[in-house]
Amino acid sequence: MGLMLAFRLFVHLGLPADYRRQFRSTFGYTLRRGQVDADLGMGFVAFHQINFTREALRGEQNASFYSSRQREAAERLPAASG
């Protein structure tokens, strides 16, 4: 099960992510040191933190759980056309 988690983590973060170079470097370093549990934990936490931060910057999430006014204001803004 742990091997499957590690494989899926590497496929989802180590291949398509724009931060894959940093992920691969850190993943390889901790793997060589035998810290497989640290690899899995780091990968899961990093994935969620990066996605949460990007959503907050786009106005899709609150920057914190205590800033609902900021999110409500962002929802009223017109969408930027690209």
C-alpha positions in Angstrom: 0.0 0.0 0.0 2.8 2.4 0.9 4.5 1.6 -2.4 1.3 2.4 -4.3 1.0 5.7 -2.4 4.5 6.6 -3.2 4.0 5.8 -6.9 0.8 7.8 -7.2 2.4 10.7 -5.4 5.4 10.7 -7.8 3.0 10.4 -10.8 0.9 13.4 -9.7 3.6 15.6 -8.3 6.9 14.4 -9.8 5.8 14.4 -13.4 3.2 17.1 -14.3 3.6 19.7 -11.5 5.4 23.0 -12.2 7.4 22.5 -9.0 8.5 19.0 -10.0 12.2 19.8 -9.9 12.1 20.9 -6.3 9.9 17.9 -5.4 12.1 15.4 -7.2 15.2 16.8 -5.5 13.7 16.7 -2.0 12.1 13.3 -2.7 15.4 11.8 -3.8 17.3 13.2 -0.9 15.0 11.9 1.7 14.6 8.6 -0.1 18.4 8.1 -0.1 18.4 8.7 3.6 15.7 6.0 4.1 13.0 8.5 5.2 10.1 7.1 3.1 7.5 8.2 5.6 8.9 11.7 5.4 8.6 11.6 1.6 5.0 10.7 1.7 4.1 13.2 4.4 6.0 16.0 2.7 4.4 15.2 -0.7 0.9 15.2 0.7 1.3 18.4 2.7 3.2 20.2 0.0 0.5 19.4 -2.6 -2.3 20.7 -0.4 -0.5 23.8 0.8 0.5 24.8 -2.8 -3.0 24.2 -4.1 -4.6 26.1 -1.2 -2.2 29.0 -1.6 -2.9 29.3 -5.3 -6.7 29.1 -4.8 -6.4 31.9 -2.1 -4.4 34.1 -4.5 -7.1 33.6 -7.2 -9.8 34.5 -4.6 -11.3 31.1 -4.6 -10.3 30.4 -0.9 -9.9 32.6 2.1 -6.3 33.3 3.1 -7.3 32.0 6.5 -10.4 30.6 8.1 -11.0 33.9 9.8 -11.1 36.1 6.7 -14.6 35.5 5.3 -15.0 39.2 4.4 -12.1 39.1 2.0 -13.6 36.1 0.2 -17.0 37.7 0.0 -15.4 40.8 -1.5 -13.5 38.7 -4.1 -16.7 37.0 -5.1 -18.3 40.3 -6.0 -15.4 41.4 -8.2 -15.9 40.8 -12.0 -13.8 37.9 -13.4 -10.6 39.0 -15.2 -10.7 38.4 -18.9 -7.5 36.8 -20.3 
